């Protein structure tokens, strides 16, 4: 039996207080979501990630995607974290940072590792299905550029029924995923297995 959740599963519902508002999965019915799970407020690596998310928020907005940060800390610790970042960097973090001190949301997403305290990331589509997930060790920060590339690839493939090849970037050619029978294969010719858009 596979651990929940898997790619393609419905995202577990959640509801929690955040630094911006009370948040639940239903609040974002027509948006993509990017979830960042971080065990504690004031996490050094997560601080760099939140700053990068904030600096790239326009790129997420263009893709109709809302980043959410979920911590195992209380709302008041998260508020103190936001205030500390503002005092140090003069940058207002207006991204919702949700509290989860009982780790119920962490456990629903199967990303609470008590011993390693690794961090987990999810992309959820507008149908609230999990489309991408990744788990990083505590000491390595994520690549926001790669998150945006993956988000663009998922949305492009959904819209155009295509596949994105290695190192694909938005605007580049995709692979047409239309081969389902021998006749179609024969009609395309020698590049049936790598038919570019």
Secondary structure as GFF3:
##gff-version 3
##sequence-region A 1 197
A	DSSP	beta_strand	15	17	.	.	.	ID=ss1
A	DSSP	beta_strand	22	24	.	.	.	ID=ss2
A	DSSP	three_ten_helix	25	28	.	.	.	ID=ss3
A	DSSP	beta_strand	32	38	.	.	.	ID=ss4
A	DSSP	alpha_helix	44	55	.	.	.	ID=ss5
A	DSSP	alpha_helix	57	62	.	.	.	ID=ss6
A	DSSP	beta_strand	65	71	.	.	.	ID=ss7
A	DSSP	alpha_helix	75	89	.	.	.	ID=ss8
A	DSSP	beta_strand	97	99	.	.	.	ID=ss9
A	DSSP	alpha_helix	104	108	.	.	.	ID=ss10
A	DSSP	beta_strand	119	124	.	.	.	ID=ss11
A	DSSP	beta_strand	130	136	.	.	.	ID=ss12
A	DSSP	alpha_helix	144	160	.	.	.	ID=ss13
A	DSSP	beta_strand	162	163	.	.	.	ID=ss14
A	DSSP	beta_strand	175	176	.	.	.	ID=ss15
A	DSSP	alpha_helix	182	188	.	.	.	ID=ss16
###
